[in-house]
Amino acid sequence: MPPRLRHCVECPRCSTRYLMGFSPYPNGSNLKPVIPNFSQEWTLDCVCGGRSQWNWNELNLYVVSGQAHVRGYGSRDEVVPAGERLRTWR
């Protein structure tokens, strides 16, 4: 599967990057709106114990490998800022 361009959030504790719209994630993490049915502010509860809050205008675009896209999340090697090259194509 070719890499894709997606909006993602990054856990400040473990640096796992999560794709918007894939929550709940297979690893147990969850990204949910602060106010139900209102998608401007989000809270990430990561499986590592990290928690962060995001506003829609703070989201960044990332190039996402095929495997990370299927999972809905990935490492810094699998999900890189737009404009950078992926280091892994698995």
VMD Tcl script that draws the C-alpha trace (Angstrom):
set ca {
  {0.00 0.00 0.00}
  {1.46 3.41 -0.92}
  {2.08 6.02 1.77}
  {-0.79 8.41 2.51}
  {-1.06 11.99 3.76}
  {-3.11 12.28 6.99}
  {-3.69 14.56 10.00}
  {-2.18 13.01 13.12}
  {-1.52 13.72 16.79}
  {1.58 12.62 18.68}
  {1.66 11.30 22.24}
  {4.03 13.60 24.17}
  {5.15 10.71 26.38}
  {5.95 7.84 23.94}
  {5.95 9.72 20.58}
  {3.47 7.31 18.96}
  {1.59 9.14 16.21}
  {-2.14 8.54 15.85}
  {-4.25 9.13 12.75}
  {-7.44 11.12 13.20}
  {-10.62 9.13 12.66}
  {-9.28 5.69 13.64}
  {-10.13 5.73 17.36}
  {-10.39 3.55 19.37}
  {-7.02 2.13 18.33}
  {-6.06 -1.58 18.39}
  {-3.37 -0.92 21.03}
  {-5.97 0.42 23.52}
  {-5.40 4.15 22.97}
  {-8.32 6.49 22.40}
  {-8.76 9.89 20.76}
  {-12.07 11.54 21.57}
  {-13.62 14.99 21.30}
  {-13.53 17.09 24.48}
  {-17.19 17.98 23.84}
  {-19.18 15.04 22.38}
  {-20.16 15.55 18.70}
  {-17.91 18.65 18.43}
  {-14.68 18.03 16.58}
  {-12.63 21.14 17.37}
  {-10.81 19.90 20.50}
  {-9.62 16.36 21.16}
  {-8.13 14.41 24.06}
  {-5.65 11.60 23.42}
  {-5.44 8.89 26.07}
  {-2.44 6.80 25.04}
  {-1.85 3.23 26.16}
  {1.52 4.36 27.63}
  {-0.33 6.54 30.16}
  {0.28 9.79 28.29}
  {-2.60 12.20 27.95}
  {-2.79 15.31 25.82}
  {-5.33 17.72 24.40}
  {-5.36 19.00 20.82}
  {-7.18 21.75 18.97}
  {-8.00 21.12 15.30}
  {-5.71 23.98 14.15}
  {-2.77 22.34 16.01}
  {-2.93 19.13 13.97}
  {-0.11 18.48 11.52}
  {-0.01 16.63 8.23}
  {2.07 13.46 8.11}
  {3.09 10.93 5.48}
  {1.87 7.57 6.77}
  {3.24 4.15 5.73}
  {0.81 1.47 4.58}
  {1.05 -0.65 7.74}
  {0.64 2.36 10.05}
  {-2.42 3.41 8.05}
  {-4.01 -0.02 8.50}
  {-3.37 0.11 12.30}
  {-4.32 3.77 12.65}
  {-1.06 4.66 14.41}
  {2.69 4.25 14.07}
  {6.19 5.15 15.16}
  {8.20 8.19 14.07}
  {9.74 5.99 11.36}
  {6.31 5.04 9.97}
  {4.56 8.41 10.35}
  {6.74 11.37 9.34}
  {5.98 15.09 8.89}
  {4.74 15.99 5.42}
  {7.69 16.89 3.23}
  {9.99 14.26 4.75}
  {10.62 10.80 3.34}
  {9.47 7.69 5.11}
  {12.34 5.69 6.58}
  {10.41 2.43 6.37}
  {8.01 1.25 3.67}
  {6.64 -1.84 5.42}
}
mol new
graphics top color blue
foreach p $ca { graphics top sphere $p radius 0.5 }
foreach p [lrange $ca 0 end-1] q [lrange $ca 1 end] { graphics top cylinder $p $q radius 0.2 }
display resetview
